[in-house]
Structures are given as C-alpha cells and as structure tokens.
Amino acid sequence: MSDFPAVAHVAVTVSDLSRSRPWYVQLFGAEPVLDEDTGSFHHVVWLIGGTLFGIHQHPSPSSSTPFDELRPGLDHIAFGCATRSELEQWASRLNELGINHGGVVDAPYGSGLSFRDPDNIALEFFAPPG
C-alpha cells in the first residue's frame, strides 16, 4: 500500500446556496466546476489547487442552528499559503470583499488568518513558520 493519500475533496453543508454560492465565487475568484441538483441534495463544487471544495444544500436539513466548531465534527478548513506575507495579501483581499477576519495571528507552528462564511463555518488561510 502507498502512503496515506491526500485529501481529494471537502464538502460543507450550507443553509442557502443562493447566498453562499456568490460568496464563495468572490472568495475563490472563480466560477464552480459543477453545480448539480442530485435530488437528495444540491451541490456546487470548485477545483482549488487540485482539491475539490463543495458546498451542499439539503432539502430537509436536520437543524437551522449555525455552525459551531465547539460541537463534535468539523473544527475549521484551512487553505495553505506559502508565506506570512501571502497571508497579509489575503487579509487585504478579505477587506476588499468586506469579509470580517481576525487578522494574521502568529504561533510557533505557523501563522493563520481566520474568517467565516455566511453560515459561520470557520475558514482559515495558513502558512508554515519561517
């Protein structure tokens, strides 16, 4: 068996595709590669650096409670950046888009720039130390 495989795709559930789709289009600066209603759910998918990132909307959600990383399940999704200066550029871009964020925060293991999508899903840009 080969080494453990890379992450192929990530999908998050959103409450309103008509709100989330344009938000992610602005964030990614690209149109999705797939927008499909399967009947059991509707998904919109982007190809980001070799990984598929999808947002799903289900016709009968089990809850309308916003995302909370303190509940068991997903904590956050981080997008990799090469350097801290790249994080600073993303902070400027988020400002241009009107997306609130926590600023670049440094830690011994790297630097992060945290923000949230319209459903409060925790997202981050992350760069290794150095």
C-alpha positions in Angstrom: 0.0 0.0 0.0 1.2 3.5 -0.8 1.5 6.4 1.7 -1.7 7.8 3.1 -3.5 9.7 0.2 -4.0 13.4 0.0 -7.4 15.0 0.7 -9.4 14.7 -2.5 -12.4 16.9 -1.6 -14.1 18.7 1.2 -17.8 19.5 1.3 -19.7 21.6 3.8 -23.4 22.0 4.2 -24.8 25.5 3.8 -28.3 26.8 4.6 -28.8 28.8 1.4 -27.0 28.2 -1.8 -28.3 31.5 -3.3 -26.3 33.3 -0.5 -23.3 31.0 -0.2 -22.6 30.4 -3.9 -21.8 34.1 -4.8 -19.9 34.5 -1.5 -17.6 31.6 -2.5 -17.3 32.7 -6.1 -16.0 36.0 -4.8 -13.6 34.3 -2.3 -12.2 31.9 -4.8 -12.3 34.3 -7.7 -13.7 31.6 -9.9 -16.9 30.0 -11.1 -17.6 26.5 -9.9 -16.8 23.4 -12.0 -20.0 21.7 -11.0 -23.5 22.9 -10.0 -25.9 20.0 -9.7 -29.1 19.1 -8.0 -29.0 15.4 -7.4 -32.5 15.3 -5.9 -31.2 14.2 -2.5 -29.0 17.4 -2.2 -27.8 20.3 -4.4 -24.0 20.8 -4.6 -21.8 23.4 -6.0 -18.1 22.5 -6.4 -14.8 24.4 -7.1 -11.4 22.9 -8.0 -8.9 24.6 -5.7 -5.2 23.7 -6.2 -6.1 20.0 -7.0 -8.7 19.6 -4.3 -12.4 19.8 -4.9 -14.3 22.1 -2.4 -18.0 21.8 -2.4 -21.0 23.4 -0.7 -24.1 21.3 -0.3 -27.7 22.2 0.5 -30.1 19.6 1.6 -33.9 19.9 1.1 -34.7 18.8 4.6 -31.9 20.0 7.0 -31.8 18.5 10.4 -31.1 21.8 12.1 -31.1 25.6 11.4 -28.5 26.2 14.1 -25.4 28.0 12.7 -22.1 26.2 12.5 -20.2 25.9 15.8 -16.7 24.4 15.9 -17.2 23.5 19.6 -19.7 20.8 18.7 -18.2 17.4 17.6 -17.5 17.4 13.9 -15.7 19.9 11.8 -13.5 22.5 13.5 -12.3 24.5 10.5 -10.9 24.3 7.0 -7.5 25.8 6.2 -6.2 26.9 2.8 -2.4 26.7 2.5 -0.3 29.7 1.8 3.5 29.7 1.2 4.5 32.6 3.4 3.2 35.0 6.1 3.4 37.9 3.5 0.9 35.9 1.4 -1.4 35.9 4.4 -1.2 39.6 4.6 -2.2 39.9 1.0 -5.2 37.7 1.7 -6.1 39.9 4.7 -6.2 42.8 2.2 -8.3 40.8 -0.2 -10.8 39.9 2.5 -11.0 43.6 3.4 -11.8 44.4 -0.2 -14.5 41.8 -0.2 -16.0 43.0 3.1 -15.3 39.7 4.8 -14.5 40.1 8.5 -11.4 38.3 9.8 -9.2 38.1 12.9 -6.0 39.4 11.3 -2.8 37.4 10.9 -2.0 35.6 14.1 1.4 34.0 14.6 2.2 30.9 16.6 5.2 28.6 16.8 3.7 26.2 14.3 2.8 28.8 11.7 0.6 31.8 11.0 -3.1 31.9 10.4 -5.8 34.3 9.1 -9.3 33.2 10.3 -12.6 34.2 8.9 -16.1 32.7 8.5 -18.5 32.0 5.6 -22.2 33.1 5.7 -23.2 30.0 7.7 -20.5 30.8 10.3 -18.3 27.9 9.0 -14.7 28.6 10.3 -12.2 29.0 7.5 -8.5 30.0 7.6 -5.6 30.8 5.4 -2.5 29.2 7.0 1.3 29.5 6.3 4.1 27.4 7.9 6.6 29.2 10.2 9.6 30.9 8.6 
